[in-house]
């Protein structure tokens, strides 16, 4: 089976068995295509790579100056691919197993001060009509409920169905969670 066919089978498994999001599948597809292209320059491909080839690819990620998050995701895609290939019997070894992943430093999130949030909500309210109300409500929801922007955009009216103090939010991985809805957001 060709490396391209193996990648396709891996992505199908990620979609069907792990319910991976479309963006995750797209990113992993690009990551594995990048690894395969690197390996082809070494006269190999993903299906026939040695541990030394995988080590060289991982070292190349750092040399290219990719962000730590991108490099870590590419390493994760390659590792998961080889675990899948091992499980499918396409390989008898996992060439990515002996390579340690560098520890990724997590930066602290950048936060707005309470005054900055209040100015943002006030600025949204200065617009005319329903657009101002909608924008102010969206900012209030983001601030008070801890929603991701993608969760806010996908929010349905039915999210308020059970309890007016909470929103039912479908987050990453399709998982539902409750997000608090404060008084100011409910009034808007």
N, C-alpha and C positions, 0 to 999 in steps of 0.2 A: 504494500500500500504506500502511495506517495506521501510525502510530508504534508502537502496541501490537503489531501484527503484525510489524513490524521488530524490536522488542525480543524477541519470542518467537523469531523466527528466529535472532537473535544468540545467545540463551541456548541454543538447540538446537545451534548450531555449537560453542559453548563446551563443551557436554557431550559431543558426539560426536567432535569433532576434537581438542580440547585436554584431554579427560578431566578437566574441572573438577569439583571436589568439590561435593557437594550444598550445603554451606554457602556456597561461593563463588558458586554459581548463585543461591541465595536472596538473598545480599547484593547481587550485581550487579543482580538484578531489582528490588530495593527502591531501589537507587541510581539506576537508569535511570527508575524511576517517579517518584522525587523530582525528577530533572532535568526530566522531561516535565511534571510539575505546575507547576514553576517557570516553564517556558517557556509553558505554557498561560495563565498569569496575564499573560504578555506578548503574548498573542494569537498564539503560535507553538506548535510542538511539536518533538520531537527531529528529525523528518524535515525540517522546514523552517527550522531555527534558523540564524541568521547567526553569524559569528564574534563580533560584539558581544553577541549573546544568550548565547553560551557563556561569554564573558568575564564577563558580568554574573552568570551562575550560579556560576562559580568564585569570584567576589568575594563573592557571597552566602553561600557555604559558610563563609568566614572570618568574616563578620559574624554568623552564627548561633551562633558559639562552639562549633562541633563540634571534637572532638579532632583533632589533626593527622593521626592515622592514619585516621580516618573520612573526613575531607576528602580525603586523598590517595587512598583507595580509590574514592571517588565520582568524582574526576577521572580515575582510571585506567579506570573503567568507561565513562565518557563517551568518553574517547579511543579505547578499544578498539572501542566501538560505532561511532564515526565511521569508523575504519579499515575495519571490516567493511562498513559502508554504502557506502563508496567502492569497495571491492573487488567488491561485489555490483552496482555500477552504479546504486544508488539515489540517489547524490549525485555531483556532479562535483567537489566540493571537500571538504576536511576543516576544518570551522569550529573545531575544537579545536587545530589544528596550531600556530597562532601564539601560543598561550597557554603561557607557561613555568610549569612546576610549581614550587612553592616547595620548597626543600630541606627534607626532613624530618630533624630531629635525632633520632638514635637514643639513647635512654637506655640506660645500662648495666643489665644484669639485676641484680636483687636476689638476693644469695646468702646462704645460711645458713652459719654457721661450722661447723667440724667438730664442736665441742661441741654445737651446737644439733641437728645431724643425729643424733649419738649419743644425745642425750636423747630425740629423737623416736622413734628405733628402740627404745630402752629402754621408753618409754611404751607403744608398740605391743605390746611383748612382755609387758607386765604384764597384759594381758587373758587370758582363759581359753581354752585349747584351740586348735583349728585356726584360729579367727578371729584370734587373736593372731599365730600363725605366718604366716598369709596377709598380714596387715597389715604386719608387720615385713619380710616378703619384698618386698612392693610398695614400701615406702619405700626399702629397700636397693637395689632395681632402679632406682628413679627416681634415687637419689643416685649410684650407682656407674656406671650405664650411660648416663646422659644421655638417658633416654627422655622423651618428652612424655607427659603424662597420657593423652591420647587413644591413644597407641601402647601404653601399658601396659594400658589397658582392653581393647584389641582383640587383645592378645597371645594366641596359640594355643600349645598344648603342642608343636606341630610346629616352633615357632621354635627349639627346642633340637636339632632332628633331626641337623644336620650336625656341629657342633663344640661340645662342652660349654663352651668358653671364650668363645663368642659366641652372641648371639641374632640370629635373622633377623627384622628388624623392617620392617613395611610402614608407611612414613611418609607425609608429605604428598605429594599427587599420585600416590599408589599406588606410589611407588618403594620398592624394597627396599634395606635397608642392614644392615650388621653393627654390633651394639652389643656392647661388651665385657661379659662377665659375670664379676665378681670372685669370689674364693673365698668371701667371707662370704655373698653372695647364693646361690651354688651350694650351700652348706651348709644354708641355710634351706629 
